[in-house]
Amino acid sequence: MNRRSTWKIIAKNTFTLFNLVNLILAVMVGLVGSYKNMLFIIIAIANTLISIINEVRAQKIVNKLKLLAEQNPTVIRNNKSIQVAPDQVQKGDVAVLSLGDQVLYDSILTEGQLEVNEAFISGEQDNIVKKPGDRLTSGSFVVAGTAKATVEHVGADNFVTKLQTEATSIKTADSKLFKLMNDIVKYISYTLIPIGALLLWSRFRTEPDATEAVTSTVAALINMIPEGLILLTSSVLALATIRLSRKKVLVQDLYSIETLARVDTICLDKTGTITTGNMAVKDYTQLEKSFLSTLEAILSHQMSENATTTALKKKFLKSAKNREIDDSIEIIPFSSDRKYSGFKKGNTEYLMGAIEFLTDDKDMIKEVKSASGNYRTIAIVERGKKTKLLGYIHLEDEIRHDAKKIINYFYDNNVDVKIISGDELQTVVNIAKTVGIKDLNAVDLSAVKHPNYRHLVQEYSIFTRVRPAEKKHLIAALKKQGRTVAMTGDGVNDILAMKEADCSIAIGEGSDAARRSAKIVLLNSDFSAVPKIIDEGRQSINNLERSTSLFLAKTVYAGILAVVFVFLPFSYPFKPIEMSLLNFACIGFPGLILSLEKNTDRIKDRFVSNILTYSVPIGLTVSLCMVALAITAGLQNFSRHELSTTAVFITFVIDFILIYWISRPLNKLRSALLITIMAIMAIIFLWPFARDFFEFTFLTENGLVTSLIIIASGIIIFEIMRRLLSHFTPKILAKLER
């Protein structure tokens, strides 16, 4: 990690609205000399430091993994091809580019021919042919060909660098969790200043002591800030990133963990995900004498490597002899749109690829397809005035040993599986059947003249002969149905779809451009890591949903009490130091423990439900109890210490009830948590040093009776409201969704 990015993390976590509010409130308390009640600022500093440490640690791990994920560009220096780190490329270097590479630097093509896709820059999805003298723009990626290009711009002068600086410096995460946290901060910020001003005015009006007026106002305001929730959220996601890094999973976008956890549809590119990406030649059929010589010529002139050419070269170019390249021919590099490669000599083309893309002759297509069986078949043709079939080759994909287990995981976790592939229909269906795909309804998109993508994604689960732009349209159609879609891929033909998907996953052994485009990269190319990522995300989000109830319950009753005590002529029952104690014992500590618990259930988006079912009832209950206590204390002349002690005791018991409810069903961890919370509070109330530090006192008989009556009433009120809201919450949520 560089120094600049570290400082950005420090600045992001330090210069926040909540920290500013805490600082102002601490200064107010300090000015009246109540230094003990400034303890909350230490907690705020600790929260900030923990957030910074977690994020810096996670970012360092991510940067190390990025070095593994990034492919070092090849440049020619002193007539030698060498690989260098991306930041070591200099202006004037000659870069070597081939299929799958992303153009990292603005360059001028000097030798060879390329087809590039500039969709990231122009939005146009068509491939563009680049010849010597043409400009290559950084950010584009090579979809066909091999060439050399002279680097023209590096660093800040690079087009893609300028684009990022001007338009994409920080992209807001498409995250429900992120949006919720921002909304909480926004709405609390709107109310904090006016409520604080009114409350301070009312306290000075009713409190003869300035210290009491300021400390009670500060106690009310700091209680409204759910700063621990922000800390908990960033820490949980950062820790999930660290745990995934140990499994060689690079998370390039922190909130993509959440997005993948919410996925209900996953689109798999067959090659590299269901299969290993390795292929083997099973057999071949020679129809013309020129078959082998033509095949060898095509392979000799095919500089770009992919799984198919690697398998074919291994089988048919075994000899180590150097084959001379014929400069008189025009090379036709492989591209995902054409589905073939080869060369042109004179007026005749010699091509290798899928038969339906090489000819319109139905009999020829039928001959090859009928011989394909369960294999992927590559045809070799000579195409001049007529098309002559020279022969064909059968190849077999190597299926991942754990593919069936992974597919079953998706089905068991209510994730729909779609296969999107450029291969032939029957080959893909056979593989899908082998790995346990339940819905084998398949369509060959090359045979669909005017595709209605919305209809297609409803009718089919397997899509074959899919071009790159069509993959993107299929993903978009699924998203329009309200689905949360993940897309896996390993090649340049997957990039447009991966960018369209809610969450993109690249295979580490795939193309450089695919890895750079993905939010998650499987560095070991181990697709079995995807269920682990989903489990991590589900654990994080489910536990945060549960812990949110604790933080928002405090915000609810703090806001209500702050408003109510503007009008009540009684002492505010809490001091800042007491709120810090309650925040730790009843909110921060249990929230942290519950957030680390194993929980891989499917996410049900219970934020609003939890708020209505638990946070609102507890918030209202505590508010009513504190108002009742303030009135009773005023009538019975409670001392300031007895009022505070009683208020903390009552609030602790009611908060404890909330912790119990959200911890059900109890297990060993949750039971231990409840026992620990009771032990903490027992120590605070009974240990003389702690009791004196927090200025607690033993309750008088009158105070104890008052506490028990209010607690009993509070439990009844809470249970009534909880049951009512549990009954009406589904109806309320249904109306909110309309």
Buried (B, 14 or more C-beta within 10 A) or exposed (E): BEEEEBEBBBEBBEEBEBBEBBEEBBEBBBEBEBEBBBBBBEBBBEBBBBBBBBBBBBBBBBEEBBEEBBBBBBBBEEEEEEEBEEEEBEEEBBBBBBBBBBBBBBBBBBEBBBBBBBBBBEEEBEBBEBEEEBEBBBBBBBBBBBBBBBBBBBEEEBBBBBBBEEEEEEEEBBBBBBEBBEEBBEEBEEEBEEBBEBBBEBBBEBBEEBBBBBBBBBBBBBBBBBBBBBBBBBBBBBBBBBBBBEBBBBBBBBBBBBBBBBBBBBBBBBBBBBBBBBBEBBEBBBBBEBBBEBBBBBBBBBBBBBBBBEBBBEBBBEEEEEEEEEEEBEBBBBBBBBBBBBBBEEEEBBBBBBBBBBBEBEEBBEBBBEEBEBBBBBBBBBBEEEBBBBBBBBBBBEBBEBBBEBBBBBEEBEBBBBBBBBBBBBBBBBBBEBBBBEBBEBBBBBEBEEBEBBEBBEEBBBBBBBBBBBBBBBBBBBBEEEBBBBBBBBBBBBBBBBBBBBBBBBBBBBBBBBBBBBBBBBBBBBBBBBBBBBBBBBBBBBBBBBBBBBBBBBBBBBBBBBBBBBEBEBBBBBBBBBBBBBBBBBBBBBBBBBBBBEBBEEBEEBBBBBBBBBBBBBBBBBBBBBBBBBEBBBEEEBEBEBBBBBBBBBBBBBBBBBBBBBBEEEEEEBEEBBEBBEEBBEEBBEEEEBBEBBBBBEBBEEBEEBBBEBBEBBBEBBBEBBEEBBEEBEEEBEEEEE
